[in-house]
Amino acid sequence: MPDVRMASPQGRWILFTTVLGSSMALLDSTVVNVALPRIGRDLDANLSALQWTVNAYMVTLAGLILLGGALGDRFGRRKVFVVGVVWFAVASLLCGIAPNAGALIAARALQGVGGALLTPGSLALIQASFHPDDRGRAVGLWSGFGGVGAAVGPFVGGWLVDGPGWRWVFLLNVPLALVCVPVALRHVPESGGEGARGRFDVLGAVLGAVALALLTYALIEAGAGGWAVAVTAVAGAAAAVAFVVVERRRPAPMMPPDIFSSRQFTAVNLVTLCVYAALGGFFFLAALQLQVVVGYSALAAGTALLPTTVLMLLLSARSGELADRIGPRLPLTVGPLLCAVGMLLMLRVGPGASYWADVLPALVVLGLGLVMLVAPLTATVLGSVDVARAGLASGINNAAARAAGLVAVAALPLLAGMGEEAYREPAAFDAAFGRAMGWCAGALVVGALIALVTVRRPPPGCKRPECLRYGSVVSPPLEGEPVRKRLV
Protein backbone atom coordinates (compact mmCIF):
# COMPACT_ATOMS: atom_id res chain seq x y z
CA MET A 1 0.00 0.00 0.00
CA PRO A 2 1.38 3.48 -0.83
CA ASP A 3 2.20 5.34 2.38
CA VAL A 4 3.75 8.72 1.46
CA ARG A 5 1.91 11.57 3.19
CA MET A 6 1.26 14.90 1.55
CA ALA A 7 2.70 16.89 4.44
CA SER A 8 6.02 15.02 4.42
CA PRO A 9 9.14 16.35 2.66
CA GLN A 10 9.09 13.32 0.38
CA GLY A 11 5.48 14.04 -0.56
CA ARG A 12 6.31 17.60 -1.52
CA TRP A 13 9.29 16.45 -3.60
CA ILE A 14 7.13 13.88 -5.43
CA LEU A 15 4.56 16.54 -6.23
CA PHE A 16 7.26 18.96 -7.36
CA THR A 17 9.00 16.60 -9.78
CA THR A 18 5.79 15.19 -11.30
CA VAL A 19 4.40 18.68 -11.88
CA LEU A 20 7.70 19.82 -13.38
CA GLY A 21 7.93 16.82 -15.70
CA SER A 22 4.35 16.93 -16.92
CA SER A 23 4.54 20.71 -17.41
CA MET A 24 7.43 20.29 -19.84
CA ALA A 25 5.26 18.25 -22.19
CA LEU A 26 2.14 20.33 -21.60
CA LEU A 27 3.88 23.60 -22.37
CA ASP A 28 5.41 22.36 -25.61
CA SER A 29 1.93 21.39 -26.81
CA THR A 30 0.85 25.05 -26.71
CA VAL A 31 3.82 27.41 -26.47
CA VAL A 32 5.25 26.49 -29.87
CA ASN A 33 2.21 28.02 -31.61
CA VAL A 34 3.27 31.47 -30.41
CA ALA A 35 6.77 30.98 -31.85
CA LEU A 36 5.68 29.83 -35.32
CA PRO A 37 5.94 33.16 -37.22
CA ARG A 38 9.47 33.75 -35.92
CA ILE A 39 10.46 30.16 -36.68
CA GLY A 40 9.15 30.56 -40.21
CA ARG A 41 11.15 33.74 -40.79
CA ASP A 42 14.39 32.49 -39.27
CA LEU A 43 14.36 29.10 -41.01
CA ASP A 44 12.72 30.34 -44.23
CA ALA A 45 9.94 27.79 -43.70
CA ASN A 46 6.65 27.69 -45.61
CA LEU A 47 3.25 27.01 -44.05
CA SER A 48 3.58 23.24 -44.52
CA ALA A 49 6.78 23.25 -42.47
CA LEU A 50 5.03 25.19 -39.71
CA GLN A 51 2.20 22.67 -39.73
CA TRP A 52 4.73 19.85 -39.38
CA THR A 53 6.48 21.70 -36.56
CA VAL A 54 3.26 21.30 -34.58
CA ASN A 55 2.11 17.95 -35.93
CA ALA A 56 5.36 15.97 -35.80
CA TYR A 57 5.16 16.26 -32.02
CA MET A 58 1.47 15.39 -31.90
CA VAL A 59 1.79 12.34 -34.19
CA THR A 60 4.23 10.49 -31.96
CA LEU A 61 2.61 11.68 -28.73
CA ALA A 62 -0.91 10.65 -29.74
CA GLY A 63 0.25 7.39 -31.29
CA LEU A 64 2.41 6.23 -28.40
CA ILE A 65 0.84 7.64 -25.21
CA LEU A 66 -1.08 4.44 -24.41
CA LEU A 67 2.06 2.38 -24.93
CA GLY A 68 3.96 4.77 -22.65
CA GLY A 69 1.57 4.04 -19.80
CA ALA A 70 1.90 0.29 -20.35
CA LEU A 71 5.69 0.51 -20.32
CA GLY A 72 5.56 2.27 -16.96
CA ASP A 73 3.35 -0.45 -15.51
CA ARG A 74 5.74 -3.15 -16.70
CA PHE A 75 9.22 -1.73 -16.14
CA GLY A 76 8.54 0.73 -13.34
CA ARG A 77 6.78 4.07 -13.49
CA ARG A 78 9.65 6.08 -12.07
CA LYS A 79 12.13 4.50 -14.47
CA VAL A 80 10.00 5.18 -17.55
CA PHE A 81 9.17 8.68 -16.31
CA VAL A 82 12.87 9.50 -15.90
CA VAL A 83 13.68 8.03 -19.32
CA GLY A 84 10.88 10.16 -20.76
CA VAL A 85 12.19 13.35 -19.14
CA VAL A 86 15.75 12.70 -20.37
CA TRP A 87 14.52 11.79 -23.85
CA PHE A 88 12.35 14.92 -23.95
CA ALA A 89 15.24 17.13 -22.85
CA VAL A 90 17.65 15.71 -25.46
CA ALA A 91 15.02 16.14 -28.18
CA SER A 92 14.39 19.70 -26.95
CA LEU A 93 18.10 20.43 -27.26
CA LEU A 94 18.02 19.14 -30.83
CA CYS A 95 15.02 21.42 -31.51
CA GLY A 96 16.89 24.38 -30.06
CA ILE A 97 19.95 23.91 -32.26
CA ALA A 98 18.11 22.79 -35.42
CA PRO A 99 19.80 24.39 -38.46
CA ASN A 100 16.77 24.07 -40.73
CA ALA A 101 13.08 23.21 -40.77
CA GLY A 102 13.64 19.54 -41.57
CA ALA A 103 15.90 19.03 -38.57
CA LEU A 104 13.41 20.85 -36.34
CA ILE A 105 10.53 18.66 -37.52
CA ALA A 106 12.53 15.47 -36.88
CA ALA A 107 13.48 16.65 -33.40
CA ARG A 108 9.85 17.53 -32.67
CA ALA A 109 8.86 13.95 -33.54
CA LEU A 110 11.45 12.72 -31.04
CA GLN A 111 10.04 15.14 -28.48
CA GLY A 112 6.65 13.50 -28.87
CA VAL A 113 8.14 10.10 -28.01
CA GLY A 114 9.54 11.54 -24.79
CA GLY A 115 6.19 13.16 -24.04
CA ALA A 116 4.42 9.83 -24.50
CA LEU A 117 6.73 8.28 -21.89
CA LEU A 118 6.54 10.99 -19.23
CA THR A 119 2.94 12.28 -19.55
CA PRO A 120 1.05 9.21 -18.26
CA GLY A 121 3.85 8.46 -15.79
CA SER A 122 3.57 11.74 -13.89
CA LEU A 123 0.00 11.13 -12.73
CA ALA A 124 0.60 7.40 -12.21
CA LEU A 125 3.50 8.15 -9.85
CA ILE A 126 1.25 10.32 -7.67
CA GLN A 127 -1.48 7.70 -7.59
CA ALA A 128 0.98 4.94 -6.75
CA SER A 129 2.98 6.86 -4.12
CA PHE A 130 0.59 8.73 -1.84
CA HIS A 131 -1.40 7.35 1.04
CA PRO A 132 -5.07 6.85 0.10
CA ASP A 133 -6.13 9.59 2.52
CA ASP A 134 -3.89 12.12 0.73
CA ARG A 135 -4.19 10.88 -2.82
CA GLY A 136 -7.14 13.04 -3.82
CA ARG A 137 -5.48 16.20 -2.53
CA ALA A 138 -2.20 15.32 -4.25
CA VAL A 139 -3.94 14.74 -7.59
CA GLY A 140 -5.84 18.00 -7.15
CA LEU A 141 -2.63 19.93 -6.51
CA TRP A 142 -0.93 18.21 -9.45
CA SER A 143 -3.74 19.17 -11.84
CA GLY A 144 -4.00 22.67 -10.36
CA PHE A 145 -0.30 23.44 -10.68
CA GLY A 146 -0.36 21.93 -14.16
CA GLY A 147 -3.19 24.30 -15.02
CA VAL A 148 -1.18 27.25 -13.76
CA GLY A 149 1.70 26.12 -15.96
CA ALA A 150 -0.62 25.92 -18.96
CA ALA A 151 -1.90 29.42 -18.19
CA VAL A 152 1.52 31.08 -17.99
CA GLY A 153 3.06 29.01 -20.79
CA PRO A 154 2.06 31.17 -23.77
CA PHE A 155 3.11 34.28 -21.83
CA VAL A 156 6.54 32.81 -21.05
CA GLY A 157 6.84 31.51 -24.60
CA GLY A 158 6.07 34.93 -26.04
CA TRP A 159 8.60 36.56 -23.74
CA LEU A 160 11.27 34.09 -24.82
CA VAL A 161 10.51 34.54 -28.52
CA ASP A 162 10.67 38.33 -28.28
CA GLY A 163 13.70 38.25 -25.98
CA PRO A 164 16.45 35.64 -26.30
CA GLY A 165 14.75 34.00 -29.29
CA TRP A 166 12.43 31.15 -30.23
CA ARG A 167 15.14 28.52 -29.70
CA TRP A 168 14.87 29.11 -25.96
CA VAL A 169 11.29 27.85 -26.03
CA PHE A 170 12.93 24.45 -26.46
CA LEU A 171 16.27 24.97 -24.70
CA LEU A 172 14.49 25.91 -21.46
CA ASN A 173 13.49 22.26 -21.09
CA VAL A 174 17.10 21.19 -20.58
CA PRO A 175 17.68 22.91 -17.20
CA LEU A 176 14.19 21.87 -16.11
CA ALA A 177 15.10 18.25 -16.80
CA LEU A 178 18.41 18.64 -14.94
CA VAL A 179 16.37 19.56 -11.87
CA CYS A 180 13.60 17.01 -12.40
CA VAL A 181 15.65 13.84 -12.90
CA PRO A 182 17.81 13.93 -9.71
CA VAL A 183 14.76 14.75 -7.58
CA ALA A 184 12.82 11.85 -9.10
CA LEU A 185 15.66 9.39 -8.57
CA ARG A 186 16.18 10.46 -4.97
CA HIS A 187 12.66 11.02 -3.67
CA VAL A 188 10.11 9.16 -5.84
CA PRO A 189 9.53 5.49 -4.95
CA GLU A 190 9.47 2.96 -7.76
CA SER A 191 6.16 1.26 -8.53
CA GLY A 192 4.64 -1.04 -11.13
CA GLY A 193 1.16 -1.98 -12.22
CA GLU A 194 -0.73 -4.88 -10.72
CA GLY A 195 -0.71 -7.79 -13.13
CA ALA A 196 1.32 -5.96 -15.77
CA ARG A 197 2.37 -9.02 -17.72
CA GLY A 198 2.11 -10.31 -21.26
CA ARG A 199 3.35 -8.90 -24.54
CA PHE A 200 3.30 -5.23 -25.43
CA ASP A 201 1.17 -4.12 -28.33
CA VAL A 202 4.11 -2.48 -30.08
CA LEU A 203 2.73 -3.33 -33.52
CA GLY A 204 -0.56 -1.61 -32.72
CA ALA A 205 1.23 1.50 -31.46
CA VAL A 206 3.47 1.67 -34.53
CA LEU A 207 0.57 1.16 -36.95
CA GLY A 208 -1.45 3.87 -35.20
CA ALA A 209 1.40 6.36 -35.35
CA VAL A 210 2.21 5.49 -38.98
CA ALA A 211 -1.43 5.89 -40.01
CA LEU A 212 -1.59 9.31 -38.36
CA ALA A 213 1.69 10.41 -39.94
CA LEU A 214 0.77 9.31 -43.46
CA LEU A 215 -2.73 10.78 -43.37
CA THR A 216 -1.36 14.01 -41.92
CA TYR A 217 1.21 14.21 -44.72
CA ALA A 218 -1.48 13.63 -47.34
CA LEU A 219 -3.65 16.41 -45.91
CA ILE A 220 -0.80 18.91 -45.60
CA GLU A 221 0.50 18.26 -49.12
CA ALA A 222 -2.92 17.80 -50.78
CA GLY A 223 -2.81 21.31 -52.20
CA ALA A 224 0.22 20.38 -54.29
CA GLY A 225 -1.47 17.28 -55.68
CA GLY A 226 0.45 14.56 -57.49
CA TRP A 227 0.91 10.81 -57.19
CA ALA A 228 2.92 11.03 -53.99
CA VAL A 229 -0.02 12.54 -52.12
CA ALA A 230 -2.45 9.94 -53.45
CA VAL A 231 -0.14 7.05 -52.64
CA THR A 232 0.47 8.42 -49.14
CA ALA A 233 -3.27 8.80 -48.52
CA VAL A 234 -3.93 5.21 -49.61
CA ALA A 235 -1.03 3.94 -47.50
CA GLY A 236 -2.34 5.89 -44.48
CA ALA A 237 -5.81 4.42 -44.91
CA ALA A 238 -4.30 0.94 -45.24
CA ALA A 239 -2.30 1.45 -42.06
CA ALA A 240 -5.45 2.55 -40.25
CA VAL A 241 -7.31 -0.57 -41.42
CA ALA A 242 -4.35 -2.73 -40.39
CA PHE A 243 -4.40 -1.08 -36.96
CA VAL A 244 -8.05 -2.02 -36.48
CA VAL A 245 -7.42 -5.61 -37.64
CA VAL A 246 -4.41 -6.01 -35.35
CA GLU A 247 -6.28 -4.62 -32.35
CA ARG A 248 -9.14 -7.06 -32.95
CA ARG A 249 -6.82 -10.07 -33.10
CA ARG A 250 -4.23 -9.41 -30.41
CA PRO A 251 -4.82 -10.98 -26.97
CA ALA A 252 -3.83 -7.77 -25.16
CA PRO A 253 -4.44 -4.87 -27.55
CA MET A 254 -3.43 -1.30 -26.83
CA MET A 255 -6.96 -0.15 -27.73
CA PRO A 256 -9.39 -3.05 -27.09
CA PRO A 257 -12.18 -2.82 -29.70
CA ASP A 258 -14.78 -4.11 -27.24
CA ILE A 259 -14.48 -0.93 -25.17
CA PHE A 260 -16.39 0.77 -28.00
CA SER A 261 -19.33 -1.59 -27.42
CA SER A 262 -20.46 1.06 -24.94
CA ARG A 263 -22.55 3.46 -27.02
CA GLN A 264 -21.97 6.19 -24.48
CA PHE A 265 -18.19 5.81 -24.70
CA THR A 266 -18.29 5.85 -28.50
CA ALA A 267 -20.59 8.88 -28.56
CA VAL A 268 -18.47 10.90 -26.13
CA ASN A 269 -15.35 10.15 -28.14
CA LEU A 270 -17.11 11.42 -31.26
CA VAL A 271 -17.89 14.61 -29.36
CA THR A 272 -14.23 14.73 -28.32
CA LEU A 273 -13.07 14.43 -31.93
CA CYS A 274 -15.29 17.33 -33.02
CA VAL A 275 -14.42 19.59 -30.09
CA TYR A 276 -10.67 19.08 -30.06
CA ALA A 277 -10.36 19.21 -33.83
CA ALA A 278 -11.86 22.69 -33.63
CA LEU A 279 -9.67 23.69 -30.68
CA GLY A 280 -6.48 22.34 -32.23
CA GLY A 281 -7.10 24.24 -35.44
CA PHE A 282 -8.15 27.39 -33.61
CA PHE A 283 -5.11 27.72 -31.36
CA PHE A 284 -2.75 26.93 -34.24
CA LEU A 285 -4.23 29.68 -36.41
CA ALA A 286 -5.15 32.23 -33.70
CA ALA A 287 -1.53 32.74 -32.65
CA LEU A 288 -0.65 33.38 -36.29
CA GLN A 289 -3.63 35.67 -36.85
CA LEU A 290 -2.77 37.87 -33.89
CA GLN A 291 0.83 38.29 -35.06
CA VAL A 292 0.55 38.24 -38.86
CA VAL A 293 -2.67 40.23 -39.27
CA VAL A 294 -3.25 42.24 -36.09
CA GLY A 295 0.44 42.98 -35.63
CA TYR A 296 0.97 41.68 -32.09
CA SER A 297 4.38 40.69 -30.84
CA ALA A 298 4.86 37.09 -29.71
CA LEU A 299 4.56 38.21 -26.07
CA ALA A 300 1.36 40.13 -26.75
CA ALA A 301 -0.13 37.20 -28.66
CA GLY A 302 0.71 34.75 -25.89
CA THR A 303 -0.72 37.07 -23.25
CA ALA A 304 -3.85 37.69 -25.31
CA LEU A 305 -4.72 33.98 -25.23
CA LEU A 306 -4.48 33.72 -21.43
CA PRO A 307 -8.17 34.36 -20.54
CA THR A 308 -9.35 31.04 -21.96
CA THR A 309 -6.95 28.99 -19.85
CA VAL A 310 -7.48 31.11 -16.74
CA LEU A 311 -11.25 30.62 -16.93
CA MET A 312 -10.79 26.87 -17.23
CA LEU A 313 -8.46 26.81 -14.26
CA LEU A 314 -10.78 28.86 -12.04
CA LEU A 315 -14.17 27.42 -12.95
CA SER A 316 -13.75 23.84 -14.21
CA ALA A 317 -14.29 22.27 -10.77
CA ARG A 318 -17.61 24.11 -10.34
CA SER A 319 -18.63 23.04 -13.82
CA GLY A 320 -18.02 19.42 -12.82
CA GLU A 321 -20.22 19.87 -9.74
CA LEU A 322 -23.00 21.36 -11.87
CA ALA A 323 -22.82 18.47 -14.32
CA ASP A 324 -23.09 16.02 -11.41
CA ARG A 325 -26.41 17.64 -10.45
CA ILE A 326 -28.03 18.16 -13.85
CA GLY A 327 -26.33 15.47 -15.92
CA PRO A 328 -23.77 15.82 -18.73
CA ARG A 329 -26.03 16.20 -21.76
CA LEU A 330 -26.83 19.89 -21.32
CA PRO A 331 -23.21 20.98 -20.60
CA LEU A 332 -21.90 18.87 -23.49
CA THR A 333 -24.44 20.47 -25.79
CA VAL A 334 -24.22 24.09 -24.64
CA GLY A 335 -20.43 24.07 -24.13
CA PRO A 336 -19.50 23.35 -27.77
CA LEU A 337 -22.12 25.85 -28.95
CA LEU A 338 -20.56 28.56 -26.78
CA CYS A 339 -17.14 27.66 -28.18
CA ALA A 340 -18.59 27.97 -31.69
CA VAL A 341 -19.90 31.45 -30.86
CA GLY A 342 -16.46 32.41 -29.53
CA MET A 343 -14.81 31.31 -32.75
CA LEU A 344 -17.32 33.21 -34.86
CA LEU A 345 -16.63 36.30 -32.76
CA MET A 346 -12.98 35.91 -33.82
CA LEU A 347 -14.14 36.97 -37.29
CA ARG A 348 -13.98 40.52 -35.92
CA VAL A 349 -10.27 40.14 -35.19
CA GLY A 350 -8.55 41.68 -38.18
CA PRO A 351 -6.27 44.61 -39.01
CA GLY A 352 -6.56 47.28 -36.34
CA ALA A 353 -8.67 45.09 -34.04
CA SER A 354 -9.09 46.24 -30.44
CA TYR A 355 -8.10 43.71 -27.80
CA TRP A 356 -10.80 44.78 -25.35
CA ALA A 357 -13.62 45.11 -27.87
CA ASP A 358 -12.76 42.32 -30.32
CA VAL A 359 -10.22 39.76 -29.05
CA LEU A 360 -11.14 39.49 -25.36
CA PRO A 361 -14.91 38.94 -25.79
CA ALA A 362 -14.27 36.09 -28.23
CA LEU A 363 -11.77 34.40 -25.90
CA VAL A 364 -14.02 34.81 -22.86
CA VAL A 365 -16.97 33.18 -24.63
CA LEU A 366 -14.66 30.40 -25.87
CA GLY A 367 -13.29 29.93 -22.35
CA LEU A 368 -16.76 29.70 -20.83
CA GLY A 369 -17.65 27.06 -23.39
CA LEU A 370 -14.58 25.04 -22.46
CA VAL A 371 -15.40 25.43 -18.78
CA MET A 372 -18.83 23.93 -19.40
CA LEU A 373 -17.70 20.93 -21.42
CA VAL A 374 -14.26 19.66 -20.28
CA ALA A 375 -15.13 18.33 -16.80
CA PRO A 376 -18.45 16.72 -17.89
CA LEU A 377 -16.69 15.21 -20.90
CA THR A 378 -14.13 13.47 -18.70
CA ALA A 379 -16.75 12.37 -16.17
CA THR A 380 -18.91 10.86 -18.91
CA VAL A 381 -15.95 9.01 -20.44
CA LEU A 382 -15.11 7.47 -17.05
CA GLY A 383 -18.74 6.65 -16.31
CA SER A 384 -19.36 4.92 -19.63
CA VAL A 385 -17.11 1.90 -18.96
CA ASP A 386 -16.50 -0.53 -16.15
CA VAL A 387 -14.58 1.04 -13.28
CA ALA A 388 -11.62 -1.28 -13.85
CA ARG A 389 -11.13 0.21 -17.34
CA ALA A 390 -11.48 3.85 -16.37
CA GLY A 391 -7.77 4.57 -16.82
CA LEU A 392 -7.77 2.95 -20.26
CA ALA A 393 -10.90 4.87 -21.27
CA SER A 394 -9.32 8.16 -20.24
CA GLY A 395 -6.14 7.34 -22.15
CA ILE A 396 -8.07 6.54 -25.33
CA ASN A 397 -10.08 9.75 -24.97
CA ASN A 398 -6.90 11.79 -24.48
CA ALA A 399 -5.24 10.19 -27.51
CA ALA A 400 -8.38 10.78 -29.61
CA ALA A 401 -8.34 14.48 -28.71
CA ARG A 402 -4.68 14.86 -29.68
CA ALA A 403 -5.23 12.96 -32.95
CA ALA A 404 -8.19 15.20 -33.77
CA GLY A 405 -6.07 18.29 -33.15
CA LEU A 406 -3.25 17.19 -35.42
CA VAL A 407 -5.66 16.27 -38.23
CA ALA A 408 -7.26 19.71 -37.91
CA VAL A 409 -3.89 21.47 -38.10
CA ALA A 410 -3.19 19.47 -41.26
CA ALA A 411 -6.61 19.91 -42.88
CA LEU A 412 -7.74 23.45 -41.97
CA PRO A 413 -5.27 25.38 -44.15
CA LEU A 414 -6.34 23.19 -47.07
CA LEU A 415 -10.06 23.69 -46.38
CA ALA A 416 -9.59 27.42 -45.88
CA GLY A 417 -7.53 27.87 -49.05
CA MET A 418 -4.27 28.96 -47.40
CA GLY A 419 -1.29 28.95 -49.72
CA GLU A 420 2.23 28.00 -48.69
CA GLU A 421 3.20 31.64 -48.17
CA ALA A 422 -0.13 32.77 -46.66
CA TYR A 423 1.35 33.60 -43.27
CA ARG A 424 3.66 36.11 -44.96
CA GLU A 425 0.68 37.92 -46.57
CA PRO A 426 -1.63 39.50 -43.95
CA ALA A 427 -4.60 40.11 -46.25
CA ALA A 428 -4.59 36.56 -47.63
CA PHE A 429 -4.14 35.03 -44.21
CA ASP A 430 -6.95 37.13 -42.74
CA ALA A 431 -9.41 35.97 -45.40
CA ALA A 432 -8.41 32.32 -44.95
CA PHE A 433 -8.59 32.64 -41.16
CA GLY A 434 -12.22 33.72 -41.44
CA ARG A 435 -13.05 30.67 -43.53
CA ALA A 436 -11.19 28.43 -41.07
CA MET A 437 -13.22 29.78 -38.15
CA GLY A 438 -16.37 28.80 -40.01
CA TRP A 439 -15.10 25.23 -40.33
CA CYS A 440 -14.16 25.13 -36.64
CA ALA A 441 -17.56 26.45 -35.58
CA GLY A 442 -19.23 23.86 -37.79
CA ALA A 443 -17.29 21.02 -36.16
CA LEU A 444 -18.36 22.28 -32.74
CA VAL A 445 -22.01 22.41 -33.76
CA VAL A 446 -21.76 18.81 -34.98
CA GLY A 447 -20.25 17.82 -31.62
CA ALA A 448 -23.09 19.58 -29.78
CA LEU A 449 -25.72 17.75 -31.85
CA ILE A 450 -24.06 14.38 -31.17
CA ALA A 451 -24.08 15.13 -27.45
CA LEU A 452 -27.72 16.23 -27.52
CA VAL A 453 -28.87 13.06 -29.25
CA THR A 454 -26.64 10.41 -27.65
CA VAL A 455 -25.30 11.41 -24.21
CA ARG A 456 -27.06 10.11 -21.11
CA ARG A 457 -26.35 10.43 -17.39
CA PRO A 458 -23.72 7.89 -16.22
CA PRO A 459 -24.94 5.25 -13.77
CA PRO A 460 -24.49 5.86 -10.03
CA GLY A 461 -21.29 4.60 -8.43
CA CYS A 462 -19.08 5.10 -11.50
CA LYS A 463 -15.57 6.49 -11.22
CA ARG A 464 -15.46 10.28 -10.93
CA PRO A 465 -12.70 12.56 -12.27
CA GLU A 466 -9.86 13.44 -9.93
CA CYS A 467 -8.30 16.20 -12.06
CA LEU A 468 -10.85 18.86 -11.21
CA ARG A 469 -8.78 21.87 -12.26
CA TYR A 470 -7.24 21.64 -15.67
CA GLY A 471 -5.80 24.23 -18.00
CA SER A 472 -4.84 22.44 -21.20
CA VAL A 473 -6.69 23.47 -24.34
CA VAL A 474 -5.29 20.68 -26.54
CA SER A 475 -6.58 17.59 -24.72
CA PRO A 476 -8.82 16.49 -21.83
CA PRO A 477 -7.12 15.43 -18.59
CA LEU A 478 -5.67 11.97 -18.15
CA GLU A 479 -7.25 10.00 -15.33
CA GLY A 480 -5.72 6.97 -13.65
CA GLU A 481 -6.88 3.54 -12.70
CA PRO A 482 -9.18 2.93 -9.75
CA VAL A 483 -7.65 3.01 -6.27
CA ARG A 484 -8.79 -0.46 -5.43
CA LYS A 485 -6.79 -1.96 -8.28
CA ARG A 486 -3.61 -0.25 -7.18
CA LEU A 487 -4.03 -1.32 -3.55
CA VAL A 488 -4.54 -5.03 -4.18
Secondary structure, DSSP 8 states (H G I E B T S, - for coil): ---B-TTSHHHHHHHHHHHHHHHHHHHHTTHHHHHHHHHHHHHT--HHHHHHHHHHHHHHHHHHHHHHHHHHHHH-HHHHHHHHHHHHHHHHHHHHT-SSHHHHHHHHHHHHHHHHHHHHHHHHHHHHHB-HHHHHHHHHHHHHHHHHHHHHHHHHHHHHHHTT-THHHHHTHHHHHHHHHHHHHHHS-----TT--S---HHHHHHHHHHHHHHHHHHHHGGG-SHHHHHHHHHHHHHHHHHHHHHHH-SS-SS-GGGGGSHHHHHHHHHHHHHHHHHHHHHHHHHHIIIIIS---HHHHHHHTHHHHHHHHHHHHHHHHHHHHH-SHHHHHHHHHHHHHHHHHGGG--TT--IIIIIHHHHHHHHHHHHHHHHHHHHHHHHTS-GGGHHHHHHHHHHHHHHHHHHHHHHHHHHHT--TTGGG-HHHHHHHHHHHHHHHHHHHHHHHHHHHHH-----TT----S--S---SSS-------HHHHT-
